Amino acid sequence: MKKPALPMKLSRLGMILLASLMAMLAGVNGLPAAYASFTPQNWTVTTYDAQGIETEGGVTQNGSTTTLTTNGWNVWGAADGFTLVSQPVESLYGECSTVTISATLNSVDDIENVNAAAGLMFRGSQAADSKNVMLRMQNGSLLLTYRTEDGGSTAYKRGASLSFPVEMKLVRQGNAFTGYYKKDGAWVLSNYVNIDMGTTIEAGIAGYSAVANPITAEFQDIVIDGESNYTPPDGDYTDTEPVAADTLLRERFEDGSVSNEPEAVNNPVWRGVTSACINQDADGNRSWQRNGANGLAFAGDKTWTDYEVSMDVQFDPSGSGGNLAELLVRARDTKLYGNFYYAVGCMNGTELVLEKSFAGSASTLKKVSIDNVLDGEWHTIKAKVLDNTIEVYLDGQLMIQATDSTLPNLVGSVGIRTEDSKVKLDNLIVTKLDDPLGGDYDNEAGGDFDQPAPME
């Protein structure tokens, strides 16, 4: 018997007994721990010294207004000097567990150095060199800064130029950390980064002045929320449908899992994700639901050559944002070129794109306009890769055909990529294609697509 999903919204639960009860239930129903409201009763203030500046920081609260006063060197380099006001939060089930820090940053006063900043932070631990992500206002711009490894260097992604007050939120979903700001009443994606921070991390507000004298940052309505869409796998499910000889992979998500062994053609184990949010509709059909999740997930064999792959997608018409859902083909992670793949999919509801990711950057090979697919209906995206030619179909109609003559990617597995979306994915099927001229040899040799394979 198929069991329905158990979505649960947890918001501002401060009662100790209720928190304990929910923590006990976590192992049974897959719910994240309850999060208390951001008040002096549950926050921890931590100061970090660096670069010769001894950090002094303090925080006060008046109603829904929280004021952070701090000096400190910076959140940068391999170790930080700043003030962190935080509480621990849990993400028990990968991308099925979402934690959101939201607040309005009303102002930052007494700035003497343009590098001074304040904002929202997730931090792997309270160590000065910890992994972290900070969404911060600095010198009139919204920046997403991040350290991907303890003791590693810090990098940043620049967002929009904004003026105070700035309504912002920082969302953790699995290993994806995404920053947003509000414009004209709607949330706008700023930037995101993928970092493996583990299950329990710190969440809160942070700031520094970059000089010995302090800044004063005023926050309004700080909220830390947790939400889960986890459903335990169906241990009683058995796939009895025969597998055709030319099938390389078949994933229908009916077992409720993307990571359970043993791996088989009809039971792929996905890389890059630990727990998928498997949705079950009124008819009992299961699908993979991604709500705003960013990042990549891969399945299959990186030595595959010529094949076709199809995937059903259903966008929620109430979703906002970029609504990107792509099917990755010929996907592999290489030391020389990083993530190397072609991506075909829907963007913004009205565009079908063919992209190529190579050496850390993505380029658009072709893009066509389509009828709006943000209609709540199921649509099928299909890609055929034969030698260095890629064909893209939508609902059975050929929409894009391209030949990649510049360092084509000729082997690789499959995957998915979603970004700023609210989408369901189902029925991912990979079928081997026959190349009557060169077989697999021309892909493995890297060319000569118009020549027959040599005789053994």
Buried (B, 14 or more C-beta within 10 A) or exposed (E): EEEEBEBBEBEEBBEEEEBEEBBEBBEEEBBBBBBBBBEEEBBEBBBBBBEEBEBBBEBEBEEEBBBBBBBBBBBBBBBBBBBBBBBBBBBBBBBBBBBBBBBBBBBBEBBBBEBBBBBBBBBBBBBBBBBBBBBBBBEEBBBBBBBBEBEEEBEBBEBEEBEEBBBBBBBBBBBBBBBBBBEEEEBBBBBBBBBEBEEEBBBBBBBBBBBBEBBBBBBBBBBBBBBBBBBBBBEEEEBEEEEEEEBBBBBBBBBBBBBEEEEEBBBBBBBBBBBBBBBBEEEEBBBBBBBBBBBBBBBBBBEBBBBBBBBBBBBBBEBBBBBBBBBBBBBBBEEEBEBBBBBBBBBBBBBBBBBBBBEEEEEEBBEEEBEEBBEEEBBBBBBBBBBBBBBBBBBEEEBBEBEBEEEBBBBBBBBBBBBBBBBBBBBBBBBBBEBEBBBBBBBEBEEBBEEEBEEE
